[in-house]
């Protein structure tokens, strides 16, 4: 009897353990996908990560249970929120909670119209203007709070929101690739020559797109026979980085009576020089010179408002020389030291703007001026010798435009300059780019010179030394 009872008790115990084990093992294991406390950014869409349900370590198909979420999350408002998952599985309901914090941890978004700013190869000018907006999740439009710093090779834009979140965006400034150089002909592409006259070809050179000469050999192949009427070609060729550059000049040998009056050829050289700038009209002058692919020489003075144009003159291939820092005769001609101090101050500015110091210069009033006698007798004799001995080269002029005399006019300037060009083999022309009438006259002067075969050059240390007689 007792034995039967014992066996029955053991059997019941085994059954009970089995039932308990089944219940325990069959109970679902519910876990959050992701962290129990998570962050979501203000005004960003909140993406619920959900839950996982396993039984006996095995993932249960989502179709086997139902999930309902109670949540008051508002991503438009900063704060801490709770979402509750209500999971119904096999007629039982289970719950699990997650905490969601809506935060503002992102800086404003800076949007620019370009991802890089390209500059022109020749002038360095930016092709496009950079514009931008800055929008913050919390503060809204913060464009007016953006600071912009122009660095050597980029723009640096930065802005912070009221929470201290900072955004920095860098926009590179890139120089456009150098275009292939071309052969430029001195004078005009079509030349008329009177039969049986001497034809001297004006030659050609290789220049980059900015008009700056490249030190490359240009070969010339000419068929011109000036003793026989006909049309001939002068072929120019050069090699640049394995590219063949070519240009052709047409030479028409005709009867003298058939040479068009406006096509008279010239082997004359013109040096356009401008004193006392830069000024309000200098940039317009530079654009005109670009239009006709003509280079000039600028003897500059200190004008803080326009000094940046000194660098522009150099970048466009023109020559820059010292004129004076003060252009005050009483200051500069009282002593050698006073002149040198003025000269060096101006050359310092030239170096700042162009990257190099000038070796050419023009004395205020020219080397022949006599006004300097008022301040120091013999000063010009001293200065011309000293400056030359120190390796500097001064230039006067042999043609005056007359634009500094009385009331200059466009018509008077044009007449004086063109007459001087016609009568000098090497015309060094004095003009002043601070006068509107001078710049107004330049289109007509440049048009005449380029159409009639004049060669325009800049002054350098090897140019003919056109100098006045020293009178003091």
C-alpha positions in Angstrom: 0.0 0.0 0.0 2.7 2.4 1.0 4.7 1.4 -2.0 1.8 2.3 -4.3 1.3 5.6 -2.7 5.0 6.4 -3.2 5.0 5.5 -6.8 1.9 7.6 -7.4 3.5 10.6 -5.7 6.6 10.3 -7.8 4.6 10.2 -11.0 2.5 13.2 -10.0 5.7 15.1 -9.2 7.2 14.3 -12.6 4.1 15.4 -14.3 4.0 18.7 -12.3 7.7 19.4 -13.2 6.9 18.7 -16.8 3.9 21.1 -16.8 5.9 23.8 -15.1 8.9 23.4 -17.5 6.5 23.6 -20.5 4.9 26.7 -19.2 8.3 28.3 -18.5 9.8 27.3 -21.8 6.7 28.3 -23.7 6.6 31.8 -22.3 7.6 34.3 -25.0 10.8 36.4 -24.6 10.2 39.9 -25.7 13.0 42.4 -26.3 13.3 45.9 -27.8 15.1 46.2 -31.1 17.7 48.9 -30.4 18.3 50.6 -27.1 15.8 51.1 -24.3 16.5 54.8 -24.4 17.1 56.3 -27.8 17.5 59.8 -29.3 15.8 61.3 -32.3 16.7 64.6 -33.9 14.2 67.5 -33.6 11.9 67.8 -36.7 13.3 64.6 -38.1 10.9 61.7 -38.8 11.0 59.2 -36.0 11.6 55.6 -37.2 10.3 53.0 -34.7 12.7 50.1 -34.4 10.1 47.7 -33.0 10.4 44.6 -30.9 11.4 40.9 -31.3 9.5 37.9 -29.8 11.1 34.6 -29.3 10.0 31.3 -27.8 12.5 28.7 -26.7 15.2 31.0 -28.4 13.4 30.8 -31.7 12.2 34.0 -33.5 8.4 33.9 -33.9 7.0 35.1 -37.2 5.4 38.5 -36.9 2.2 37.2 -38.3 1.8 35.1 -35.1 1.4 38.0 -32.8 -0.1 41.5 -32.8 1.7 44.7 -31.7 -0.1 48.0 -30.8 1.9 51.0 -29.7 0.8 53.7 -27.3 3.0 56.8 -27.9 2.9 60.6 -27.5 6.1 61.3 -29.3 6.2 64.7 -31.0 9.4 65.3 -32.9 8.4 69.0 -33.4 9.0 69.6 -29.7 12.1 68.9 -27.6 11.4 66.5 -24.7 11.4 63.0 -23.3 8.6 60.7 -24.4 7.5 57.1 -23.7 6.2 54.5 -26.1 4.6 51.3 -24.9 4.4 48.2 -27.0 1.3 46.0 -26.3 2.0 42.6 -27.7 -0.8 40.0 -28.0 0.4 36.5 -28.3 -1.7 33.4 -27.8 -4.5 35.4 -26.2 -2.2 36.9 -23.7 -1.0 40.5 -23.6 2.5 41.5 -22.8 3.9 45.0 -22.4 7.3 46.6 -22.8 8.3 50.3 -22.7 10.9 52.4 -24.5 12.0 56.0 -23.7 12.5 58.4 -26.7 14.3 61.7 -26.3 13.7 64.4 -28.9 17.0 66.4 -29.0 18.6 69.2 -31.0 22.2 68.1 -31.5 22.6 68.9 -35.2 23.9 72.2 -36.5 22.2 74.3 -39.1 22.3 73.1 -42.7 24.2 75.5 -44.9 23.2 75.3 -48.6 25.3 77.1 -51.2 24.5 77.8 -54.9 27.9 76.2 -55.9 30.1 73.6 -54.4 33.2 75.3 -55.7 34.0 78.8 -57.1 36.0 79.0 -60.2 38.2 81.9 -61.0 39.2 83.2 -64.5 42.7 82.1 -65.4 43.9 85.5 -66.4 42.3 88.0 -64.1 41.7 85.8 -61.0 38.2 87.1 -60.9 35.5 84.8 -59.6 33.2 83.6 -62.4 30.2 83.4 -60.1 29.1 85.0 -56.9 28.7 82.7 -53.9 25.3 82.8 -52.2 24.0 80.7 -49.3 21.2 79.9 -46.8 21.4 78.4 -43.4 18.3 76.6 -41.9 18.3 75.1 -38.3 15.9 72.5 -37.0 15.2 74.6 -33.9 15.9 78.2 -34.8 14.7 78.2 -38.4 16.4 80.6 -40.8 19.8 81.6 -39.4 21.3 82.8 -42.7 22.0 86.3 -41.3 24.1 84.7 -38.5 26.5 83.0 -41.0 30.1 84.3 -40.9 32.1 84.0 -44.1 35.9 84.1 -44.3 37.7 84.2 -47.6 40.9 82.2 -47.4 43.6 81.9 -50.0 42.0 78.9 -51.7 38.5 78.6 -50.2 35.5 80.3 -48.5 34.9 79.2 -45.0 31.2 79.5 -43.9 30.3 78.9 -40.2 27.2 79.3 -38.1 25.9 78.1 -34.7 22.4 77.6 -33.4 21.0 78.6 -30.0 22.0 75.2 -28.6 25.6 75.7 -29.6 25.6 73.3 -32.4 28.0 74.5 -35.0 28.3 73.9 -38.8 31.3 74.7 -40.9 31.2 74.4 -44.7 34.2 74.9 -46.9 33.8 76.0 -50.6 37.0 75.6 -52.6 38.2 78.4 -54.9 39.8 76.8 -58.0 41.5 78.4 -60.9 40.3 77.4 -64.3 42.7 75.2 -66.3 45.2 77.1 -68.4 43.9 77.3 -72.0 46.2 76.3 -74.8 48.4 79.3 -75.9 48.2 80.6 -79.4 50.4 82.4 -81.9 49.8 86.1 -81.9 51.0 88.2 -84.9 52.5 91.6 -84.4 50.6 93.9 -86.6 47.6 92.9 -88.7 46.7 89.5 -90.2 46.5 91.0 -93.6 49.2 93.4 -94.9 49.3 95.5 -98.1 52.7 96.1 -99.6 53.5 98.3 -102.6 55.3 96.3 -105.3 59.1 96.7 -105.4 59.2 98.1 -101.8 61.0 96.5 -98.9 58.8 94.1 -97.0 59.9 93.4 -93.4 57.8 90.9 -91.6 56.7 92.0 -88.2 56.9 88.5 -86.7 54.8 86.7 -84.2 55.1 85.2 -80.7 53.4 82.6 -78.6 51.0 84.0 -75.9 48.8 82.5 -73.3 45.1 83.4 -73.2 46.0 86.4 -71.1 48.3 87.8 -73.8 51.5 87.1 -71.9 54.4 86.0 -74.0 55.7 82.4 -73.7 59.4 81.8 -74.2 58.8 79.5 -77.2 60.5 79.6 -80.6 58.2 80.6 -83.5 59.3 79.4 -86.9 58.5 81.5 -89.9 57.9 80.2 -93.5 57.4 83.0 -96.0 56.6 83.0 -99.7 56.5 86.8 -100.0 58.0 88.2 -103.2 57.7 92.0 -102.9 58.9 92.4 -106.5 55.9 90.6 -107.9 52.2 91.5 -107.6 50.3 88.8 -105.9 48.9 87.3 -102.7 51.4 85.5 -100.4 51.4 83.8 -97.1 53.6 84.0 -94.0 53.2 80.8 -92.0 54.1 80.8 -88.3 54.4 77.6 -86.3 55.4 76.6 -82.8 55.2 73.6 -80.5 53.6 73.7 -77.0 53.4 70.5 -75.0 53.3 68.3 -78.1 50.6 70.5 -79.7 51.3 72.2 -82.9 50.3 75.9 -83.0 49.9 77.7 -86.3 49.0 81.1 -87.6 49.0 82.7 -91.1 49.5 86.2 -92.3 48.3 87.2 -95.7 50.6 89.7 -97.6 49.1 91.4 -100.6 51.7 92.9 -103.0 49.9 95.5 -105.1 50.6 98.7 -107.1 51.4 101.6 -104.8 48.2 103.3 -106.0 46.2 100.3 -105.0 47.3 100.2 -101.3 44.2 101.2 -99.3 44.8 104.4 -97.5 43.7 102.9 -94.2 46.0 99.8 -94.7 49.4 101.5 -94.7 51.9 99.2 -93.2 54.2 100.2 -90.4 57.3 98.7 -88.8 57.0 101.3 -86.0 56.9 100.3 -82.3 54.7 102.1 -79.8 55.1 102.1 -76.0 51.9 103.4 -74.3 52.8 104.7 -70.9 50.4 105.9 -68.2 51.4 108.0 -65.2 49.7 109.0 -61.9 47.3 106.1 -61.7 45.7 103.9 -60.8 42.5 105.8 -60.5 38.8 105.7 -61.2 39.2 105.1 -65.0 42.0 102.6 -64.9 39.9 99.5 -64.9 38.0 100.7 -68.0 41.4 101.3 -69.7 42.5 97.8 -68.8 39.4 96.3 -70.4 40.1 98.3 -73.6 43.7 97.1 -73.8 42.4 93.5 -73.3 39.9 94.1 -76.2 42.7 94.9 -78.6 45.3 92.6 -77.1 47.7 95.5 -76.4 50.0 95.7 -73.4 51.1 99.0 -71.8 53.3 100.4 -69.1 52.0 102.0 -65.9 54.1 104.3 -63.8 52.1 104.2 -60.6 51.5 106.4 -57.5 50.0 105.6 -54.1 46.2 105.7 -54.1 44.9 103.4 -51.4 41.4 103.2 -52.9 42.7 101.9 -56.2 46.1 100.3 -55.3 44.6 96.8 -56.0 44.6 97.7 -59.6 48.4 97.7 -59.6 48.2 93.9 -59.1 45.5 93.7 -61.8 47.8 95.5 -64.3 50.5 93.0 -63.7 48.2 90.0 -63.9 47.0 91.2 -67.3 50.5 91.3 -68.6 51.3 95.0 -68.4 54.5 96.5 -67.1 54.4 98.3 -63.7 57.0 100.9 -62.7 57.6 103.3 -59.9 56.4 106.9 -60.4 56.1 108.3 -56.8 54.5 107.6 -53.4 53.6 111.3 -52.8 54.2 113.0 -56.2 55.0 116.0 -54.1 58.0 117.8 -55.7 58.8 119.7 -52.5 59.0 116.5 -50.6 60.9 114.3 -53.0 63.4 116.7 -54.5 64.8 118.2 -51.3 67.5 115.5 -51.0 68.6 112.1 -52.3 67.4 110.4 -49.1 64.0 112.0 -49.4 63.7 110.8 -53.0 64.8 107.3 -52.2 62.4 107.1 -49.2 59.5 108.1 -51.5 60.7 105.6 -54.2 61.0 102.7 -51.8 57.6 103.3 -50.2 56.0 103.1 -53.7 58.1 100.0 -54.6 56.9 98.3 -51.4 53.3 98.8 -52.5 54.2 97.4 -56.0 55.8 94.4 -54.4 52.7 93.8 -52.2 50.4 94.0 -55.1 52.4 92.1 -57.8 54.9 90.0 -55.8 58.0 91.6 -57.2 59.8 95.0 -57.1 60.0 97.2 -60.1 63.2 97.9 -61.9 61.9 100.6 -64.2 60.6 104.0 -63.1 59.8 107.6 -64.3 60.8 110.7 -62.3 57.9 112.9 -61.5 58.1 115.7 -64.0 60.6 113.7 -66.0 64.4 113.7 -65.7 64.5 117.1 -67.5 62.3 118.9 -64.9 63.5 122.2 -63.6 61.1 122.6 -60.8 63.4 120.6 -58.7 65.9 123.5 -58.7 63.6 125.3 -56.2 64.4 122.6 -53.6 67.9 121.4 -54.3 70.3 122.5 -57.0 71.7 119.6 -59.0 69.4 117.0 -57.5 68.4 115.5 -60.9 72.0 115.0 -61.9 72.6 113.2 -58.6 69.5 111.1 -58.8 69.9 109.9 -62.4 73.5 108.7 -61.7 72.6 107.1 -58.4 69.5 105.2 -59.6 71.3 104.0 -62.6 74.2 102.8 -60.6 71.8 100.9 -58.3 70.4 98.9 -61.2 67.2 100.9 -61.9 66.2 102.1 -65.4 64.4 105.4 -65.9 62.3 106.3 -68.9 61.1 109.7 -70.1 59.0 110.1 -73.3 59.3 111.4 -76.8 55.5 111.8 -77.5 53.2 113.8 -75.2 49.5 113.2 -75.4 48.9 116.7 -74.0 46.4 115.3 -71.6 48.0 117.1 -68.6 47.9 120.5 -70.3 45.1 122.8 -69.5 41.7 121.3 -70.5 42.4 118.0 -72.2 39.9 116.6 -74.7 39.4 113.2 -76.3 39.9 114.7 -79.8 43.2 116.5 -78.8 44.6 113.4 -77.2 43.8 111.2 -80.2 45.4 113.7 -82.6 48.6 114.1 -80.5 49.1 110.4 -80.0 48.5 109.3 -83.5 50.7 112.0 -84.9 53.5 110.9 -82.5 53.1 107.3 -83.5 53.5 108.2 -87.2 56.6 110.2 -86.7 58.7 108.0 -84.3 60.2 104.6 -84.9 60.0 104.0 -81.2 57.3 106.1 -79.7 57.2 106.3 -76.0 53.9 108.1 -75.3 53.1 110.0 -72.1 49.5 109.7 -70.9 47.7 109.8 -67.6 45.0 107.2 -66.8 43.5 109.4 -64.1 41.8 111.5 -66.9 38.5 110.4 -68.3 39.2 112.1 -71.7 42.4 110.0 -72.0 40.6 106.7 -71.5 37.8 107.9 -73.8 40.5 108.5 -76.5 42.0 105.0 -76.2 39.6 103.1 -78.4 40.3 105.2 -81.4 44.1 105.1 -80.7 44.1 101.4 -80.3 42.0 100.8 -83.3 44.2 102.9 -85.5 47.4 101.3 -84.2 46.2 97.7 -84.6 44.7 98.3 -88.1 47.8 100.0 -89.4 50.5 97.5 -88.4 52.0 99.3 -85.3 53.6 97.0 -82.8 52.7 97.7 -79.2 55.2 96.8 -76.5 55.8 97.3 -72.8 58.9 99.0 -71.4 61.5 96.8 -69.7 65.2 97.0 -68.9 66.1 96.1 -72.5 63.9 98.7 -74.1 65.4 101.7 -76.0 66.3 104.3 -73.3 64.2 107.3 -74.3 65.5 110.0 -71.9 65.5 113.8 -71.7 68.5 116.0 -71.2 69.0 116.6 -67.5 68.6 120.3 -66.7 69.3 120.3 -63.0 
